[in-house]
Amino acid sequence: MAAPVVAVVGGGQLARMMAPAATALGLHLRVLVEDAVSSAAQVVVDAPVGEAGDPVAVERLVSGAAVLTFEHEHVPNALLTELGRRGVPVHPGPDALVHAQDKIVMRTRLTALGVPCPRWAALDSAADLDRFLDAAPGERAAVVKTARGGYDGKGVRVVRDAAEAADWFSAAAAGTGAPLLAEELVPFTRELAVLVARTPSGEVRTWPVVESVQRDGVCAEVTAPAPGLDPATAAEADRIGRTVAEGLGVTGVLAVELFELPDGGLLVNELAMRPHNSGHWTIDGAVTSQFEQHLRAVLDLPLGATEARAPWTVMVNVLGSARESLTDALPLIDPQVKVHLYGKAVRPGRKLGHVTVTGDDLTAVRERARVAAALIRGEEETA
C-alpha cells in the first residue's frame, strides 16, 4: 500500500530532521524547498522547489497528501484557509498558526486566556512608545518587536527612547514594515521552554521543561531537564504549555519559551508552532523525538512517550565555523557525542548543526557537548 504523504513547507534543517523519523514510521515526506541544495533537499527525495507564498507551488505540494504542515510560520494565512476550506488537512491550522505569525494577535489571545505575559502594548506611533517607556516600573527601557517576520533575534530591539525605533515607525506608516509592539524588559533569571504535542483529536503530551541559553538572540545551548527547577515551577510551565496548545487549538508540536522570574514566576516570551531548537535534545535524549512526535500529531496518530532516556541531556548549537568542511572535525570528537550537521554553507553565526550528549553527570555532559561544538567550529586550541 502507498505510504501516507506528509507535505512540508520549508526546506531548512527542521524539515531535514523530519526525514529519519518519517522513514522509521514508513511515511512519504514531500518538502517544498527554497532551492535544490537546501538543507532538506539534500536528504529528501521528493523535494520540489518553490516559494512558500506561491499558491501554484503549494497546490502541487499538497496534491495527494494526507496532511500539510510546516517547518516555519512564514506562509500566507489566506492560502492555508483556502486549502482548509477545500478539505486539505492543514496542521497547525491557520486559525492557530496566526498566533505564531503575528505577535500582537498572540499577545491579545494569551492575555484573554489568562496566560502570564510581560506587560505589553501595540504601538501606533512613537508617542505610544514614549508613554509605554514612561510607565516602566524600573529602568526606562522596553523591548520593541516587529509583529510579523522576526526570528532568531531579528525584528527585536531594546530601546530607551522612541527615537531608537524611528525607522521602524516610518516603515510601518509607509506600509513597508510590520506593525510594532512593545514589551517590558523582563528582569528574568533564566529562560526555560516547554515543548507540547497535540493531535487534532485532542491528545496532549509534554516533554520535561528545559533551560535554554541565548547568545545574540539565537539559542546556543539547551539542558534537559532544567537544572534546579522547582517542581512547582515545572508543573506551572507544563500547565501553561497545555493551556496555550488547547486554547489556541494547536496541532503538531508547539514550543513555548518562558522567562523564569526571581520569585519563581513565569512569563511567556515567544511561541513556535513547529519543531523547535529547544527540542533538538529529544532526538537523542527522549523516548520520542519532537520530529517523530510532530509527524504523529499532524496525522492524528497516537503520540509517543516523552520521558527522558538519561538523567541529563545537553544540546549545543554549532553557530558558525572557521572550517571549510565541518566533517573534518568528526575524527576529533568524543564517541559519546551525537553529531547532527545540516549540510549548510558556512557563514558567521549561522546554525550549521548541533551536538548532543547524555549522561548521569551534568558537569561532564555539558563539558563534552561544549568541547565537541568548539571542535566543529574549528576552535581546537580552546577545546
N, C-alpha and C positions, 0 to 999 in steps of 0.2 A: 504494500500500500504506500501511496505517496506520503512523505513526511509533511506535517503542517509547516507552512511558510510563515516565518515571523519577519515582517518588513520593518527595517530600522532606518530612520532619518539621521544621517550624520556619520561621517567616516573616520572619526578620531579613535583615540585609544580605548574609549569606553565600548564602542562597537567591536573593536578588535578583541577585547577581553570577554565579550559575549560569545565569541566563536567556539572556544573549547567547551563551554557549558552547553551550547546548542548541539554540538557534536555528541556529547555524552548523553543528552536527552533524546537524540535521534531526530532533531528538528532541522529544518532547512532555513538558514539565515540568509536574508537578502538585504543588502545595505546600500542606501543611496549615499555615494561618496562624492566629495568635492572634486577630487581628481584621481586619476588611475594609480597614483603612487602614494595615496594617503595611507595612514596607519592601518585602517581596517581593510583597505583594498589589497594589501599585501598578503592577507591570510584568508579572506572570504572570497570564495569562487564566484558567487553571484553578487557582483558589486557594480551596478550601473552608475554612471557618472551623471550628476545633475545637481541643481541647486535646491535647497530646502524650500525656497519660496516659489519654485516653478511648478504650477499645477500639472503640467503635462508630465514632468519627471515623477512627481508624487503619484499621479494616476497610474503610470506604468509600474511604479514600485509596488503598489497595493494590489495589482491585478492577481487574483488567485490567492492572496494572502489570508491567513487566518486572523491576523491582527496587525495593526500598525502601532509602532512605539518609537521611542526617540533616545538619542544619546546627548541631545542638547535641546534647550527650550526655544530656540530661535526659528520657530515655524509659524507661518501666518495662521492665526486662530480661525479666521473666516474659512480658510481652506479645510481645516480639520472639522469644523462644524458642518460644512457641506458633505464631506465624506461620511461623517456620522449620520447625517440625515438620510443618506443613500444606503445605510446599513453596513458600512465598513466599521468593524470594531476598532476603536481608537483608544489606546490606554497608555498614559492617563488621558482622559477625555479633555476637550477644550475648556469646559467649564471649570475643571480643576487646574489645568495647565496654566491658565491665565494668571493664577496666583504666583507662579514661578516666573512668569514673563513680565509682570508689572508689579513693582514693589508698593505702589500706592494701593492697588487693589488688594495685595497681600496683607498690608498693614491694616487696612479697613476691615477685612474679613476676620483676621486674627483677633483684632480688638473686639469685634462683635461676639466672637466665640469665647471671650474671656481669657484668651491665651496671653501670658505675660510678655509684654514687648517693651522696648525702650520708649521713652517719650518721643513722639514724632509729630510731624505736620507736613501736609502737602504745601508746596510753595508756588505761588503765582507771581511773586515779584521779590526783588531784593529787600523791600520793606518787610515782607513776611519773614524773611530770614533774619533780619535785624531784630524783629520782635521775638523770634524764637531764641536768638542768642541772648537777648536781654533777660529772658525768663530762665536761663540756665541756672541750676541751683548752686553750682560751684564756679569753676573756671568758665569764662565766656568763650565757649567753644561748642562746635556741633559737627556732626558728620553729614555732609551733603552727598546725596546719591542721585544718579540718573535713574528714573523709574524703570526704564527699559534698556536692555542691551549690555549691562555691565556684568563682568565676571572676573574672577581672579584679581581683585583689587582695581580693575578698570571701572571707571564711572563712579569712583568714590574719592571724596576729598575731606580732610579735616580742615575746617575753616574757623577763624576767629573774627572775621569781618565779612560782610556781604560782598565786598568788592572782590574777594578771593574767588567768587563764583560768578563774576560778572559775565564772562564769556559764555558760560552755560545758560544763564538767563537770556542773553541775547540770542543764542541759538534756539532756545525753546520758544521765544517770542516770534522768531522768524520762521518757525516750523521746520527747522533743520536739525533740531536737537530734541531730546526726550524731555518730558515733564520732570520736575525735580521734587525731592522731598528732603526734609531734614530730620535727623535723629540725634538724640542726646549722645554725647561722648561718654560711654559707659565705663566706669572705673572697675572693670572686671578683674578677677584674679587669674582666670584661665578660660580657654574656650573648650567646650565639650560638643559632642554631636551624638545624636541618637538616630539610628537607621531603622526604618519601618518598612515592611512589605504588606500590601493589602491587595486582595483579589477582588474582582467585580462582584463576587457573591458575598464578600464581607469578612473573609478570614484575615486575621491580622497577626503578624509576628514581628518581634523586635530582636535586635542583637544587643549585646552588652554595650553600655554607654562608654564612649571613648573620649580621650583627651586629644585635642589637635593643637599643633603649634604652627602659626602662620609666620611667614617671612615675606615682607613686601607684598602683602595681600594674597600670597599663594601658600597653600598647605604644604608644609615641609616635612612634618613628622606626625604620626598618629600612634598612640599607645592604647591597647585594649587589654583589659578594661582600664578606665581612667584611674590612675593610681590615687589611693587615699580618698576615694569618693565616698561620702557618707551614704549609707544605704537608703536613707530617706530622700536624699537628693537624687540618687539614681532612680528611685521609684517615681519621683516627680518628673524627671526627664522622660522616663518611659511613658508616663501619663500624658505629658504634653505631646509627645510624638504621636501617640494613638489619637489624641483629640484632634490634632491637625489633620492626620490622614483621614479620619472618619468625617470630620467637619467640612473638609474641602472635597470629599469624595475622590480622594487619590486612589489610583490603581497602579500597581507596579511598585517600585522602590522609591521611597521618599527619604531624603536626608534633611534633618532639622538641626541646624547649627545653633548653639546656645552659648550665652555668656554666663559663667558662674560668678556670682557676686560674693563680696567678702562675708556676708551673713549667710551664705549658702543658698540664697535665692537664685532663680534662673530667669533669663530673658531670651526670647527667640531673636536670633540675629538674621539668618538667611534660611531659605528653603531651596531644595533642588528635587525635582520630580523625575529622577532617573538614578542609575548607579552613580556613586559619588566618591571623590577622593578619600573621604573619611571612612569609606567602606572597603577600600582595596585590601586591607588586612584580612578580610574574610576569605579571600581566595585560599590562603594557606593556614589561616588561624581559626576558621569556624567550620562546623559540620556542613553548612550550605553557604556557598559564596553569594554575595549580592547579585552577581551576574546570573547564576542559575536561578536564584530566587525571583529576579525580575522577569525572566522568561516564564517561570512557573506562574507568577502572578498575572501577567498580561494574558496568558492563555487560560486563566481560571483553573489551574491545576492545584492540587493540594500543596501547601507550602512546606518546605523542608525545615528540619531542625536548625536552630540558630545558636546552639551552645558553642562556646569556645573549645578548641581542641587542646589548648595548653593554658597554664596559669597566666602567661603573658605573651602578647604578640606586639611587635613594634614594626611599623612600616615607615620607611624613609624615602622620600621622593628624590630622584636624580634631576636636579634643576640646572641645566647647562653642563658643559663639559669642555675640558681642554683637549680631549681626544678626538681624532677624526673618526675612528672606529671604536664604538663602545665595547664591542665584543673582545677587543684586545685585553680588556680587564678581566675577562672570565677566568683565566688560569690563576689569577692572583687572589680570587675571592674564597673565603671560608666556605667549605662544602655544606655547612649548616645553613647558609643563607640562600633564600629563594630569590632569584633574579627575574624581573619582568621588564623587558625592553620593548619600546613601542614602534621601532622602525622609523623614527623621525630624524630628519636632518638636524645637525647640531646648531643651536643658536643660544646666545647668552640668556640664561634664566628660563629656557624652555623646558617643559616637562618632557623628559626623554625616557623615563622609566621609573620603576620603584623597586626597592628590595624589602624583603620581609624576613624576620627572624622570630621563632617561637621558642619558649623555654620556661624554666622554673625560676630563674634569677633575673629580675628586671634589669639590674645594672649591666649584667653580662649580655643580655639580649639586646639592649639598647646600644651598647658599645659595638657589638658585632654588626648591627644594621648600619650604624653611622660610618664605621670604617669601610664597609662594602660600598656604600653610596659614594664616599670620598674617592675610593679607588676607581669607580666608574667615571667620576668627574675628572680623573687624571691627577689626583692630589696624593700621590703615593707618599710624598715627603711628610704629609700631615696625618696620613692614615696609620 
